[in-house]
């Protein structure tokens, strides 16, 4: 019984921590800020790709 209760408490703490982290990312819009920092690198990569432009 104690093992089950301890496992449930651990699961609850993990879920609460994961929720807190994702909430902070959402609240401060950190995902789009990171994307804006990476965008120049991605643009450089995709601009080098040859395209087949047959209509």
mmCIF file of the N, C-alpha and C atoms, coordinates in Angstrom:
data_MODEL
# 
_entry.id   MODEL 
# 
loop_
_atom_site.group_PDB 
_atom_site.id 
_atom_site.type_symbol 
_atom_site.label_atom_id 
_atom_site.label_alt_id 
_atom_site.label_comp_id 
_atom_site.label_asym_id 
_atom_site.label_entity_id 
_atom_site.label_seq_id 
_atom_site.pdbx_PDB_ins_code 
_atom_site.Cartn_x 
_atom_site.Cartn_y 
_atom_site.Cartn_z 
_atom_site.occupancy 
_atom_site.B_iso_or_equiv 
_atom_site.pdbx_formal_charge 
_atom_site.auth_seq_id 
_atom_site.auth_comp_id 
_atom_site.auth_asym_id 
_atom_site.auth_atom_id 
_atom_site.pdbx_PDB_model_num 
ATOM 1   N N  . UNK A 1 1  ? 0.820  -1.203 0.000   1.00 0.00 ? 1  UNK A N  1 
ATOM 2   C CA . UNK A 1 1  ? 0.000  0.000  0.000   1.00 0.00 ? 1  UNK A CA 1 
ATOM 3   C C  . UNK A 1 1  ? 0.860  1.261  0.000   1.00 0.00 ? 1  UNK A C  1 
ATOM 4   N N  . UNK A 1 2  ? 1.955  1.235  0.757   1.00 0.00 ? 2  UNK A N  1 
ATOM 5   C CA . UNK A 1 2  ? 2.830  2.409  0.807   1.00 0.00 ? 2  UNK A CA 1 
ATOM 6   C C  . UNK A 1 2  ? 3.509  2.661  -0.529  1.00 0.00 ? 2  UNK A C  1 
ATOM 7   N N  . UNK A 1 3  ? 3.863  1.568  -1.219  1.00 0.00 ? 3  UNK A N  1 
ATOM 8   C CA . UNK A 1 3  ? 4.530  1.716  -2.513  1.00 0.00 ? 3  UNK A CA 1 
ATOM 9   C C  . UNK A 1 3  ? 3.604  2.362  -3.537  1.00 0.00 ? 3  UNK A C  1 
ATOM 10  N N  . UNK A 1 4  ? 2.348  1.964  -3.501  1.00 0.00 ? 4  UNK A N  1 
ATOM 11  C CA . UNK A 1 4  ? 1.362  2.524  -4.430  1.00 0.00 ? 4  UNK A CA 1 
ATOM 12  C C  . UNK A 1 4  ? 1.161  4.006  -4.135  1.00 0.00 ? 4  UNK A C  1 
ATOM 13  N N  . UNK A 1 5  ? 1.054  4.358  -2.867  1.00 0.00 ? 5  UNK A N  1 
ATOM 14  C CA . UNK A 1 5  ? 0.863  5.756  -2.477  1.00 0.00 ? 5  UNK A CA 1 
ATOM 15  C C  . UNK A 1 5  ? 2.085  6.597  -2.861  1.00 0.00 ? 5  UNK A C  1 
ATOM 16  N N  . UNK A 1 6  ? 3.269  6.025  -2.665  1.00 0.00 ? 6  UNK A N  1 
ATOM 17  C CA . UNK A 1 6  ? 4.499  6.733  -3.016  1.00 0.00 ? 6  UNK A CA 1 
ATOM 18  C C  . UNK A 1 6  ? 4.593  6.935  -4.533  1.00 0.00 ? 6  UNK A C  1 
ATOM 19  N N  . UNK A 1 7  ? 4.207  5.914  -5.295  1.00 0.00 ? 7  UNK A N  1 
ATOM 20  C CA . UNK A 1 7  ? 4.223  6.015  -6.754  1.00 0.00 ? 7  UNK A CA 1 
ATOM 21  C C  . UNK A 1 7  ? 3.218  7.059  -7.239  1.00 0.00 ? 7  UNK A C  1 
ATOM 22  N N  . UNK A 1 8  ? 2.047  7.092  -6.614  1.00 0.00 ? 8  UNK A N  1 
ATOM 23  C CA . UNK A 1 8  ? 1.025  8.076  -6.995  1.00 0.00 ? 8  UNK A CA 1 
ATOM 24  C C  . UNK A 1 8  ? 1.507  9.491  -6.690  1.00 0.00 ? 8  UNK A C  1 
ATOM 25  N N  . UNK A 1 9  ? 2.176  9.664  -5.557  1.00 0.00 ? 9  UNK A N  1 
ATOM 26  C CA . UNK A 1 9  ? 2.701  10.976 -5.182  1.00 0.00 ? 9  UNK A CA 1 
ATOM 27  C C  . UNK A 1 9  ? 3.787  11.410 -6.167  1.00 0.00 ? 9  UNK A C  1 
ATOM 28  N N  . UNK A 1 10 ? 4.665  10.476 -6.551  1.00 0.00 ? 10 UNK A N  1 
ATOM 29  C CA . UNK A 1 10 ? 5.714  10.776 -7.520  1.00 0.00 ? 10 UNK A CA 1 
ATOM 30  C C  . UNK A 1 10 ? 5.105  11.169 -8.867  1.00 0.00 ? 10 UNK A C  1 
ATOM 31  N N  . UNK A 1 11 ? 4.089  10.439 -9.299  1.00 0.00 ? 11 UNK A N  1 
ATOM 32  C CA . UNK A 1 11 ? 3.417  10.740 -10.564 1.00 0.00 ? 11 UNK A CA 1 
ATOM 33  C C  . UNK A 1 11 ? 2.748  12.117 -10.509 1.00 0.00 ? 11 UNK A C  1 
ATOM 34  N N  . UNK A 1 12 ? 2.121  12.430 -9.396  1.00 0.00 ? 12 UNK A N  1 
ATOM 35  C CA . UNK A 1 12 ? 1.470  13.732 -9.234  1.00 0.00 ? 12 UNK A CA 1 
ATOM 36  C C  . UNK A 1 12 ? 2.501  14.869 -9.283  1.00 0.00 ? 12 UNK A C  1 
ATOM 37  N N  . UNK A 1 13 ? 3.640  14.686 -8.619  1.00 0.00 ? 13 UNK A N  1 
ATOM 38  C CA . UNK A 1 13 ? 4.691  15.708 -8.640  1.00 0.00 ? 13 UNK A CA 1 
ATOM 39  C C  . UNK A 1 13 ? 5.269  15.889 -10.042 1.00 0.00 ? 13 UNK A C  1 
ATOM 40  N N  . UNK A 1 14 ? 5.469  14.791 -10.754 1.00 0.00 ? 14 UNK A N  1 
ATOM 41  C CA . UNK A 1 14 ? 5.987  14.878 -12.122 1.00 0.00 ? 14 UNK A CA 1 
ATOM 42  C C  . UNK A 1 14 ? 5.017  15.619 -13.036 1.00 0.00 ? 14 UNK A C  1 
ATOM 43  N N  . UNK A 1 15 ? 3.747  15.285 -12.932 1.00 0.00 ? 15 UNK A N  1 
ATOM 44  C CA . UNK A 1 15 ? 2.739  15.951 -13.767 1.00 0.00 ? 15 UNK A CA 1 
ATOM 45  C C  . UNK A 1 15 ? 2.626  17.434 -13.435 1.00 0.00 ? 15 UNK A C  1 
ATOM 46  N N  . UNK A 1 16 ? 2.686  17.760 -12.154 1.00 0.00 ? 16 UNK A N  1 
ATOM 47  C CA . UNK A 1 16 ? 2.617  19.156 -11.732 1.00 0.00 ? 16 UNK A CA 1 
ATOM 48  C C  . UNK A 1 16 ? 3.829  19.939 -12.240 1.00 0.00 ? 16 UNK A C  1 
ATOM 49  N N  . UNK A 1 17 ? 5.007  19.333 -12.144 1.00 0.00 ? 17 UNK A N  1 
ATOM 50  C CA . UNK A 1 17 ? 6.218  19.985 -12.644 1.00 0.00 ? 17 UNK A CA 1 
ATOM 51  C C  . UNK A 1 17 ? 6.172  20.184 -14.150 1.00 0.00 ? 17 UNK A C  1 
ATOM 52  N N  . UNK A 1 18 ? 5.715  19.165 -14.867 1.00 0.00 ? 18 UNK A N  1 
ATOM 53  C CA . UNK A 1 18 ? 5.604  19.274 -16.328 1.00 0.00 ? 18 UNK A CA 1 
ATOM 54  C C  . UNK A 1 18 ? 4.606  20.363 -16.717 1.00 0.00 ? 18 UNK A C  1 
ATOM 55  N N  . UNK A 1 19 ? 3.487  20.426 -15.990 1.00 0.00 ? 19 UNK A N  1 
ATOM 56  C CA . UNK A 1 19 ? 2.504  21.474 -16.260 1.00 0.00 ? 19 UNK A CA 1 
ATOM 57  C C  . UNK A 1 19 ? 3.096  22.856 -16.017 1.00 0.00 ? 19 UNK A C  1 
ATOM 58  N N  . UNK A 1 20 ? 3.849  23.010 -14.940 1.00 0.00 ? 20 UNK A N  1 
ATOM 59  C CA . UNK A 1 20 ? 4.445  24.309 -14.610 1.00 0.00 ? 20 UNK A CA 1 
ATOM 60  C C  . UNK A 1 20 ? 5.423  24.747 -15.696 1.00 0.00 ? 20 UNK A C  1 
ATOM 61  N N  . UNK A 1 21 ? 6.240  23.808 -16.165 1.00 0.00 ? 21 UNK A N  1 
ATOM 62  C CA . UNK A 1 21 ? 7.217  24.144 -17.217 1.00 0.00 ? 21 UNK A CA 1 
ATOM 63  C C  . UNK A 1 21 ? 6.509  24.543 -18.502 1.00 0.00 ? 21 UNK A C  1 
ATOM 64  N N  . UNK A 1 22 ? 5.522  23.764 -18.925 1.00 0.00 ? 22 UNK A N  1 
ATOM 65  C CA . UNK A 1 22 ? 4.815  24.099 -20.166 1.00 0.00 ? 22 UNK A CA 1 
ATOM 66  C C  . UNK A 1 22 ? 4.014  25.393 -20.028 1.00 0.00 ? 22 UNK A C  1 
ATOM 67  N N  . UNK A 1 23 ? 3.503  25.683 -18.829 1.00 0.00 ? 23 UNK A N  1 
ATOM 68  C CA . UNK A 1 23 ? 2.771  26.927 -18.624 1.00 0.00 ? 23 UNK A CA 1 
ATOM 69  C C  . UNK A 1 23 ? 3.703  28.129 -18.754 1.00 0.00 ? 23 UNK A C  1 
ATOM 70  N N  . UNK A 1 24 ? 4.901  28.036 -18.202 1.00 0.00 ? 24 UNK A N  1 
ATOM 71  C CA . UNK A 1 24 ? 5.870  29.132 -18.303 1.00 0.00 ? 24 UNK A CA 1 
ATOM 72  C C  . UNK A 1 24 ? 6.262  29.343 -19.768 1.00 0.00 ? 24 UNK A C  1 
ATOM 73  N N  . UNK A 1 25 ? 6.478  28.258 -20.512 1.00 0.00 ? 25 UNK A N  1 
ATOM 74  C CA . UNK A 1 25 ? 6.812  28.375 -21.936 1.00 0.00 ? 25 UNK A CA 1 
ATOM 75  C C  . UNK A 1 25 ? 5.674  29.066 -22.679 1.00 0.00 ? 25 UNK A C  1 
ATOM 76  N N  . UNK A 1 26 ? 4.432  28.675 -22.399 1.00 0.00 ? 26 UNK A N  1 
ATOM 77  C CA . UNK A 1 26 ? 3.282  29.284 -23.055 1.00 0.00 ? 26 UNK A CA 1 
ATOM 78  C C  . UNK A 1 26 ? 3.105  30.746 -22.636 1.00 0.00 ? 26 UNK A C  1 
ATOM 79  N N  . UNK A 1 27 ? 3.206  31.031 -21.347 1.00 0.00 ? 27 UNK A N  1 
ATOM 80  C CA . UNK A 1 27 ? 2.927  32.370 -20.831 1.00 0.00 ? 27 UNK A CA 1 
ATOM 81  C C  . UNK A 1 27 ? 3.903  33.401 -21.382 1.00 0.00 ? 27 UNK A C  1 
ATOM 82  N N  . UNK A 1 28 ? 5.179  33.053 -21.458 1.00 0.00 ? 28 UNK A N  1 
ATOM 83  C CA . UNK A 1 28 ? 6.182  33.997 -21.941 1.00 0.00 ? 28 UNK A CA 1 
ATOM 84  C C  . UNK A 1 28 ? 6.468  33.853 -23.430 1.00 0.00 ? 28 UNK A C  1 
ATOM 85  N N  . UNK A 1 29 ? 5.714  33.004 -24.129 1.00 0.00 ? 29 UNK A N  1 
ATOM 86  C CA . UNK A 1 29 ? 5.834  32.817 -25.568 1.00 0.00 ? 29 UNK A CA 1 
ATOM 87  C C  . UNK A 1 29 ? 7.266  32.414 -25.953 1.00 0.00 ? 29 UNK A C  1 
ATOM 88  N N  . UNK A 1 30 ? 7.872  31.570 -25.148 1.00 0.00 ? 30 UNK A N  1 
ATOM 89  C CA . UNK A 1 30 ? 9.272  31.207 -25.342 1.00 0.00 ? 30 UNK A CA 1 
ATOM 90  C C  . UNK A 1 30 ? 9.490  30.358 -26.586 1.00 0.00 ? 30 UNK A C  1 
ATOM 91  N N  . UNK A 1 31 ? 8.477  29.601 -27.005 1.00 0.00 ? 31 UNK A N  1 
ATOM 92  C CA . UNK A 1 31 ? 8.651  28.787 -28.195 1.00 0.00 ? 31 UNK A CA 1 
ATOM 93  C C  . UNK A 1 31 ? 8.840  29.652 -29.442 1.00 0.00 ? 31 UNK A C  1 
ATOM 94  N N  . UNK A 1 32 ? 8.084  30.725 -29.557 1.00 0.00 ? 32 UNK A N  1 
ATOM 95  C CA . UNK A 1 32 ? 8.222  31.589 -30.735 1.00 0.00 ? 32 UNK A CA 1 
ATOM 96  C C  . UNK A 1 32 ? 9.485  32.442 -30.647 1.00 0.00 ? 32 UNK A C  1 
ATOM 97  N N  . UNK A 1 33 ? 9.921  32.783 -29.447 1.00 0.00 ? 33 UNK A N  1 
ATOM 98  C CA . UNK A 1 33 ? 11.172 33.522 -29.294 1.00 0.00 ? 33 UNK A CA 1 
ATOM 99  C C  . UNK A 1 33 ? 12.350 32.656 -29.726 1.00 0.00 ? 33 UNK A C  1 
ATOM 100 N N  . UNK A 1 34 ? 12.324 31.377 -29.363 1.00 0.00 ? 34 UNK A N  1 
ATOM 101 C CA . UNK A 1 34 ? 13.369 30.461 -29.799 1.00 0.00 ? 34 UNK A CA 1 
ATOM 102 C C  . UNK A 1 34 ? 13.331 30.278 -31.311 1.00 0.00 ? 34 UNK A C  1 
ATOM 103 N N  . UNK A 1 35 ? 12.134 30.164 -31.864 1.00 0.00 ? 35 UNK A N  1 
ATOM 104 C CA . UNK A 1 35 ? 11.994 30.008 -33.312 1.00 0.00 ? 35 UNK A CA 1 
ATOM 105 C C  . UNK A 1 35 ? 12.545 31.220 -34.045 1.00 0.00 ? 35 UNK A C  1 
ATOM 106 N N  . UNK A 1 36 ? 12.331 32.417 -33.534 1.00 0.00 ? 36 UNK A N  1 
ATOM 107 C CA . UNK A 1 36 ? 12.837 33.618 -34.191 1.00 0.00 ? 36 UNK A CA 1 
ATOM 108 C C  . UNK A 1 36 ? 14.364 33.673 -34.148 1.00 0.00 ? 36 UNK A C  1 
ATOM 109 N N  . UNK A 1 37 ? 14.979 33.067 -33.137 1.00 0.00 ? 37 UNK A N  1 
ATOM 110 C CA . UNK A 1 37 ? 16.447 33.017 -33.066 1.00 0.00 ? 37 UNK A CA 1 
ATOM 111 C C  . UNK A 1 37 ? 17.009 31.997 -34.051 1.00 0.00 ? 37 UNK A C  1 
ATOM 112 N N  . UNK A 1 38 ? 16.271 30.915 -34.285 1.00 0.00 ? 38 UNK A N  1 
ATOM 113 C CA . UNK A 1 38 ? 16.741 29.840 -35.165 1.00 0.00 ? 38 UNK A CA 1 
ATOM 114 C C  . UNK A 1 38 ? 16.426 30.135 -36.632 1.00 0.00 ? 38 UNK A C  1 
ATOM 115 N N  . UNK A 1 39 ? 15.467 30.993 -36.898 1.00 0.00 ? 39 UNK A N  1 
ATOM 116 C CA . UNK A 1 39 ? 15.000 31.239 -38.260 1.00 0.00 ? 39 UNK A CA 1 
ATOM 117 C C  . UNK A 1 39 ? 16.111 31.601 -39.246 1.00 0.00 ? 39 UNK A C  1 
ATOM 118 N N  . UNK A 1 40 ? 17.062 32.484 -38.919 1.00 0.00 ? 40 UNK A N  1 
ATOM 119 C CA . UNK A 1 40 ? 18.117 32.784 -39.897 1.00 0.00 ? 40 UNK A CA 1 
ATOM 120 C C  . UNK A 1 40 ? 18.932 31.550 -40.309 1.00 0.00 ? 40 UNK A C  1 
ATOM 121 N N  . UNK A 1 41 ? 19.185 30.661 -39.382 1.00 0.00 ? 41 UNK A N  1 
ATOM 122 C CA . UNK A 1 41 ? 19.902 29.431 -39.725 1.00 0.00 ? 41 UNK A CA 1 
ATOM 123 C C  . UNK A 1 41 ? 19.075 28.554 -40.653 1.00 0.00 ? 41 UNK A C  1 
ATOM 124 N N  . UNK A 1 42 ? 17.793 28.466 -40.377 1.00 0.00 ? 42 UNK A N  1 
ATOM 125 C CA . UNK A 1 42 ? 16.925 27.660 -41.232 1.00 0.00 ? 42 UNK A CA 1 
ATOM 126 C C  . UNK A 1 42 ? 16.783 28.288 -42.622 1.00 0.00 ? 42 UNK A C  1 
ATOM 127 N N  . UNK A 1 43 ? 16.675 29.602 -42.685 1.00 0.00 ? 43 UNK A N  1 
ATOM 128 C CA . UNK A 1 43 ? 16.569 30.283 -43.977 1.00 0.00 ? 43 UNK A CA 1 
ATOM 129 C C  . UNK A 1 43 ? 17.805 30.029 -44.831 1.00 0.00 ? 43 UNK A C  1 
ATOM 130 N N  . UNK A 1 44 ? 18.966 30.115 -44.205 1.00 0.00 ? 44 UNK A N  1 
ATOM 131 C CA . UNK A 1 44 ? 20.208 29.877 -44.923 1.00 0.00 ? 44 UNK A CA 1 
ATOM 132 C C  . UNK A 1 44 ? 20.227 28.451 -45.491 1.00 0.00 ? 44 UNK A C  1 
ATOM 133 N N  . UNK A 1 45 ? 19.781 27.504 -44.714 1.00 0.00 ? 45 UNK A N  1 
ATOM 134 C CA . UNK A 1 45 ? 19.761 26.108 -45.152 1.00 0.00 ? 45 UNK A CA 1 
ATOM 135 C C  . UNK A 1 45 ? 18.779 25.908 -46.303 1.00 0.00 ? 45 UNK A C  1 
ATOM 136 N N  . UNK A 1 46 ? 17.558 26.405 -46.159 1.00 0.00 ? 46 UNK A N  1 
ATOM 137 C CA . UNK A 1 46 ? 16.537 26.174 -47.175 1.00 0.00 ? 46 UNK A CA 1 
ATOM 138 C C  . UNK A 1 46 ? 16.760 27.004 -48.429 1.00 0.00 ? 46 UNK A C  1 
ATOM 139 N N  . UNK A 1 47 ? 17.479 28.106 -48.341 1.00 0.00 ? 47 UNK A N  1 
ATOM 140 C CA . UNK A 1 47 ? 17.787 28.879 -49.537 1.00 0.00 ? 47 UNK A CA 1 
ATOM 141 C C  . UNK A 1 47 ? 18.808 28.163 -50.418 1.00 0.00 ? 47 UNK A C  1 
ATOM 142 N N  . UNK A 1 48 ? 19.621 27.290 -49.845 1.00 0.00 ? 48 UNK A N  1 
ATOM 143 C CA . UNK A 1 48 ? 20.615 26.551 -50.616 1.00 0.00 ? 48 UNK A CA 1 
ATOM 144 C C  . UNK A 1 48 ? 20.051 25.352 -51.356 1.00 0.00 ? 48 UNK A C  1 
ATOM 145 N N  . UNK A 1 49 ? 18.881 24.895 -50.970 1.00 0.00 ? 49 UNK A N  1 
ATOM 146 C CA . UNK A 1 49 ? 18.296 23.701 -51.594 1.00 0.00 ? 49 UNK A CA 1 
ATOM 147 C C  . UNK A 1 49 ? 17.871 24.009 -53.030 1.00 0.00 ? 49 UNK A C  1 
ATOM 148 N N  . UNK A 1 50 ? 18.296 23.117 -53.950 1.00 0.00 ? 50 UNK A N  1 
ATOM 149 C CA . UNK A 1 50 ? 17.881 23.281 -55.347 1.00 0.00 ? 50 UNK A CA 1 
ATOM 150 C C  . UNK A 1 50 ? 16.424 22.894 -55.480 1.00 0.00 ? 50 UNK A C  1 
ATOM 151 N N  . UNK A 1 51 ? 15.718 23.653 -56.282 1.00 0.00 ? 51 UNK A N  1 
ATOM 152 C CA . UNK A 1 51 ? 14.299 23.387 -56.465 1.00 0.00 ? 51 UNK A CA 1 
ATOM 153 C C  . UNK A 1 51 ? 14.005 22.991 -57.905 1.00 0.00 ? 51 UNK A C  1 
ATOM 154 N N  . UNK A 1 52 ? 13.084 22.068 -58.020 1.00 0.00 ? 52 UNK A N  1 
ATOM 155 C CA . UNK A 1 52 ? 12.636 21.645 -59.329 1.00 0.00 ? 52 UNK A CA 1 
ATOM 156 C C  . UNK A 1 52 ? 11.320 22.383 -59.615 1.00 0.00 ? 52 UNK A C  1 
ATOM 157 N N  . UNK A 1 53 ? 11.359 23.401 -60.486 1.00 0.00 ? 53 UNK A N  1 
ATOM 158 C CA . UNK A 1 53 ? 10.214 24.267 -60.674 1.00 0.00 ? 53 UNK A CA 1 
ATOM 159 C C  . UNK A 1 53 ? 9.502  24.002 -61.999 1.00 0.00 ? 53 UNK A C  1 
ATOM 160 N N  . UNK A 1 54 ? 9.180  22.754 -62.239 1.00 0.00 ? 54 UNK A N  1 
ATOM 161 C CA . UNK A 1 54 ? 8.438  22.431 -63.454 1.00 0.00 ? 54 UNK A CA 1 
ATOM 162 C C  . UNK A 1 54 ? 6.958  22.700 -63.234 1.00 0.00 ? 54 UNK A C  1 
ATOM 163 N N  . UNK A 1 55 ? 6.349  23.343 -64.228 1.00 0.00 ? 55 UNK A N  1 
ATOM 164 C CA . UNK A 1 55 ? 4.909  23.601 -64.134 1.00 0.00 ? 55 UNK A CA 1 
ATOM 165 C C  . UNK A 1 55 ? 4.129  22.585 -64.927 1.00 0.00 ? 55 UNK A C  1 
# 
